[in-house]
Amino acid sequence: MGVAGCVYLAFGLGIPAVLAALLRTNRSRIARSSAATTESSSARCSSTSVTTQTQSSSGAPSSDDQWNREFVTTFGFLFRGFERTGASFYWEVVVVMPRKVALLTVHTLLNHAPVIVQTLSALFILFVIIVVHTRYQPYMNPSLDRIESLSLVSSFSTLYFGLFLLINDTQLGALPWLSMTVTVLIIAMQAAMILVFVYALLRIVVPQQLAKAASRVEAMRPPSVHKDE
């Protein structure tokens, strides 16, 4: 038990703490890299009309800018898509990762406890996460905030209605209509969430990826040379 506790503290709490410290230390670098990316995108857009001036003013990227870009490329999954202000910047390491660790802890440490105790513990964790997410709305895209809220509510509702199945089998005399009703509700919620994710994929993710691909193609094109008339 002592070894398991040390492993839990090292990986379950230590890794999010280290990543949070890493983000805090390099927050200014991330901001500079984002600003440099915006400026380079603007420069590429204006290069079609003023090629010579853009090339002379842009110059080669410095080693510091290169390091910033490498850092963003390596650790961008921790903050990309979240607001850059307040707690939202650290959302992945202070909310998402601890949420997964907490749910895994319930499953592991309460393995020998009654199922209803495990379910109620998971419901409490999800309730806290729903409240925190509703309070901060951490994503830059409001649609992603709504999708995350629906996902959390769907998980909470699945566990909640699952309690009815457990109680029905143990205390209510195994009413067939109750089990069927709850099962249909759970399946309907999961099917609705699948449709929401497919909609988000087609409406948000795919257009963003197409826009990024188009910008890369535009960046690889040689600049047009305009001769003075």
Secondary structure, DSSP 8 states (H G I E B T S, - for coil): -HHHHHHIIIIIIIHHHHHHHHHHHTHHHHHHHHHHHHHHHHHHHHTTT-HHHHHHHH----HHHHHHHHHHHHHGGGTTTB-SSGGGGGHIIIIIHHHHHHHHHHHHHTTTS-HHHHHHHHHHHHHHHHHHHHHH--BSSHHHHHHHHHHHHHHHHHHHHHHHHHHHHHTS---HHHHHHHHHHHHHHHHHHHHHHHHHIIIIIHHHHHHHHHHHHHHHS--------
